[in-house]
Amino acid sequence: MKKRQRPVQVIDTAGSVFFDLFEPAEAQRLSIQSGLALALERELAARKWTQAEAARRLGITQPRVSDLLRRRLDKFSIDALIVYLARIGVPVRIDTAPPKRRRRAA
């Protein structure tokens, strides 16, 4: 006997899970934080450092590197991630843009 499948529900998305699940300010913060962490993770992988070597160069402990690589981002501030990237010579640039204006319905 076949199981009955539920119909698929399609939901419009903002294009980012953060903006789909959180209010705009928190979504923006999470997006920035995850972007910095991803850049740091990629840089560490590209340099093929062990966690111990990465910890030494970042000025943190090996368990903190492990937390970073396991994406436990609640343990890292945006400021800390920027400092870590700077310590290994990765430039960080922050751009701002004016908010998009909403068009009024006629």
ABEGO torsion letter per residue (X at the ends): XBBBBBBBBBBBBAGBAAAAABBAAAAAAAAAAAAAAAAAAAAAAAAGBBAAAAAAAAGBBAAAAAAAAAGBAAABBAAAAAAAAAAAGBBBBBBBBBBBBBBBBX
